[in-house]
Amino acid sequence: MIAQVLDLAQTWPRWNGVPLPADDRVYTPHKAIRRVTDHLIDHLAEIEARLAGVPTIPDRWHASATTTAADLAEFTPLDLDEARSRLTRLSQIFEVRLRLLSEVELDHRDSDAWSIRQVAFHLEESLYYAEAVGRLP
């Protein structure tokens, strides 16, 4: 998913500054990167709390319903470089964490919560945010 997001993001320095509609929301390059990053952080915090046996902290993200002034900023090659660094590091953290878990740990469910394996596969849905911006000409 991260590789696909970054592949699309390579074209975003050509963004014309007009938010792009998707379903009932609008997206920009910065908003797409923010949403992918927030989604990864949210579920990483959930996984770590569950494995430590402590309550998870509910997320307080404004999610994609909000478009901030920062989301509307120009997306430059430097922004792409920062996103690449941030997302590849988060990807590595997930890969390292998940590889250390046993099959039992990956598939364990607490009541109606998703298993960690289900959470990991759910993260692929973050590609939606990047696809909302798409590959720019």
N, C-alpha and C positions, 0 to 999 in steps of 0.2 A: 504494500500500500504506500509506504513512504517513497519508494522508488517511483511509483506512478505519480504521486503528488508532485515530486520534484521534477519529473519529466515535464509535466504540464506547466509547472511554475517557471521553467526556463524561458517560456514565451511571455511571461507576465510583465517584464520591463517594457513591453510594447503596449500595455494597457492604456486606453484613452481617457481614463478618469471617470467614466460613466459606470455606475453600479449595474450589475447584470442580474436580471430577475431569474429566480428559480423557485418554482412552486409559489408559495405565498411570501417569500423573502427576497432580499437582494444580497448579492455577494460582490466582493472586491478581492483582489489578490491578498491584501493584508488580512481581511476578514477570514478568508479560506485558511490561510496559514494559522491564524489565531485559533480557529475552531479545531483544526487538526491537532494542534499542539495542546490546547485545553483538554480535548478528549483523551489524548494519551496521558496527560498528567492526572486527570481525574481517575482514570481506571488504574493507573500505576499506584496512586495513593490508596485506592480501594483494595487492590491485591496485597500491597504491603501491610495494610492494617489487618486484613483478614488473616494473613499468614502469621502476624504477630499476636493475633487473638485480642485485638483491641477494636472498639467500635470505629466504624468508618466515619469520616467527617462528611456531612452532606455537601455536595457541590453548591456553590453560590454563583456559578457562571451566569451571565446574562444570555449566553448561548447565541444562536444565530438570529434570535428575534431582535437583537439590538445591533445597529451599525454605528460604530463610534467615529469620532472625528479622525482618529488614527487609522481606522479602516479605509478612510477615503484618501489617504496620502498616496502620493506617487509611489509605485513599486519599482525600485531601482535595482541594478545589478548587485549593489551592496546588500540590499534587503534579501535578494535571492541567496547570496552567500551566507548571510546570517541564518536564514531559514534552513538552508542545507546543513549547516553546522548543528543547529538546534535539533532538527528532526532526525538526522542520522545518529546523534548521540542518544536521543530518546529511544530510537529503534534498537540500538545496542543494549541499552539498559533492559528493555523488554526481553530481548533475545537471551541475554545472560540470565536474567531472573527465571524465565520460563524453562530454560534448559536445565536449571538446577532442581526443578520440581519433579517429583515422581509422578507416575501415571495416576496414582491414588490422589495425590495433592491436586493435580490438574483437573480431575473429574469430581472432586468433593464438592457437595452443595450444602450450604447452610439454609435450611427451610426452603423458601422459594427463590433464593438468590441464584444467579447463574453460577456455574462452575467457572473456575479460572480459565479453563480451555474455552468455554463459551464466550467469556469476556474477551479473550485474545482474538477469536474469530469475529466478534462484534466490532472490534476496532477497524477492521477492513472497511466498514461502512463510512469511515471518515473520508474515504475517497470522494464521497458525494460532494463535499465542500469544494474540493479542487475541481471536480467535474462541473460544478455550477459556474465556475469562471471559465473553465475549458482551456483549449489550446488556442492561443491568440495568433492572428495572422502576422 
